[in-house]
Amino acid sequence: MINWLHSKLHRPEKGWDPVDPAWAQEYAAAEWQMVDHALLDKLDAQLGGLQGKRILDMGAGAGQYSVALAQRGADVTWHDISHTYQRIAQEKAATAKVNLQWSLGYLEDTQALEPASFDLIFNRICWYYCQHDQTFAQQLCGLLAPGGLLYIHAPNSQFHGDKLSTAAQWRTWLNATTGFKIGHPMLPPRRIATLFADLPISKLEADYRDPRNDVIWVWKAGDESRTS
Ligand SMILES: C[S@@+](CC[C@H](N)C(=O)[O-])C[C@H]1O[C@@H](n2cnc3c(N)ncnc32)[C@H](O)[C@@H]1O
């Protein structure tokens, strides 16, 4: 409710941007050096090739994965709240000579995107910015085409160890015990996978080898031939 109210009062289409430009430049410079090509190869293999696939990079930031996926032939939609990151991503896309679709808004602002249309939704390091975790899982499922794949990489509440402020610890505890969100607490380890229990999926694989990060692969039901 608090995050929803905040989102109604702070609109990206009116120029609001929560991201500090200096931080965005620093983050972008680092992330553009660290694109995980093994992950891209795995996504490529899971989708039976990226050429022509419709991909939503959800919370795409500086666009390093949007551009990399487009360079492999995919039709990529960049979606993020930040004008600053959009400008960075647009410059990078122009340099790489790839065309992306641009969609500025909160994670929840996907009304203009076609339902059930994406072969892959790529959601890296931004799940915790959604306003309601269960609703967001449903929303992503609704955007996936039948048989489509959702890739999630989400730092969890162990990520910062004991370095959280008291207020952040309290928000994290509130989210862990009630699911309620004030601000953007990271979810408890292994929580995200449970959000898909009642959704129309055919398969879910969770990688918990790093205890501070949940890595989840979810296949929407509908075309079993597309799953491995
Ligand atoms: C840590 S960055 C991750 C960016 C990118 N996915 C990556 O892997 O580098 C978090 C991203 O979430 C975006 N973001 C923050 N709050 C958001 C919101 N409420 N709705 C949409 N995007 C948001 C930020 O602008 C930023 O691009």
The ligand as a Tripos MOL2 file, in Angstrom:
@<TRIPOS>MOLECULE
LIG
   27    29     1     0     0
SMALL
NO_CHARGES

@<TRIPOS>ATOM
      1 C1         20.6220   -3.5320   -9.4820 C.3       1 LIG1
      2 S1         19.9160   -2.8430  -10.9310 S.3       1 LIG1
      3 C2         19.8320   -4.2700  -11.9970 C.3       1 LIG1
      4 C3         19.7510   -3.8700  -13.4350 C.3       1 LIG1
      5 C4         19.9040   -5.0050  -14.4370 C.3       1 LIG1
      6 N1         18.8100   -5.9540  -14.3470 N.3       1 LIG1
      7 C5         21.2170   -5.7060  -14.2780 C.2       1 LIG1
      8 O1         21.2330   -6.9370  -14.2250 O.co2     1 LIG1
      9 O2         22.2490   -5.0280  -14.2580 O.co2     1 LIG1
     10 C6         18.2270   -2.5870  -10.4410 C.3       1 LIG1
     11 C7         17.3680   -1.9760  -11.5400 C.3       1 LIG1
     12 O3         16.0340   -1.8880  -11.1010 O.3       1 LIG1
     13 C8         15.5030   -0.6580  -11.5600 C.3       1 LIG1
     14 N2         14.3740   -0.3160  -10.6800 N.ar      1 LIG1
     15 C9         14.4000    0.1090   -9.4010 C.ar      1 LIG1
     16 N3         13.1670    0.2690   -8.9210 N.ar      1 LIG1
     17 C10        12.3340   -0.0760   -9.9320 C.ar      1 LIG1
     18 C11        10.9170   -0.1310  -10.0580 C.ar      1 LIG1
     19 N4         10.1290    0.1540   -9.0380 N.pl3     1 LIG1
     20 N5         10.4050   -0.5040  -11.2400 N.ar      1 LIG1
     21 C12        11.2120   -0.8050  -12.2930 C.ar      1 LIG1
     22 N6         12.5560   -0.8150  -12.2270 N.ar      1 LIG1
     23 C13        13.1040   -0.4430  -11.0610 C.ar      1 LIG1
     24 C14        16.6510    0.3120  -11.4760 C.3       1 LIG1
     25 O4         16.4460    1.4470  -12.2880 O.3       1 LIG1
     26 C15        17.7880   -0.5800  -11.9410 C.3       1 LIG1
     27 O5         17.9160   -0.5390  -13.3270 O.3       1 LIG1
@<TRIPOS>BOND
     1     1     2 1
     2     2     3 1
     3     2    10 1
     4     3     4 1
     5     4     5 1
     6     5     6 1
     7     5     7 1
     8     7     8 2
     9     7     9 1
    10    10    11 1
    11    11    12 1
    12    11    26 1
    13    12    13 1
    14    13    14 1
    15    13    24 1
    16    14    15 ar
    17    14    23 ar
    18    15    16 ar
    19    16    17 ar
    20    17    18 ar
    21    17    23 ar
    22    18    19 1
    23    18    20 ar
    24    20    21 ar
    25    21    22 ar
    26    22    23 ar
    27    24    25 1
    28    24    26 1
    29    26    27 1
@<TRIPOS>SUBSTRUCTURE
     1 LIG1         1 GROUP 0 **** ****
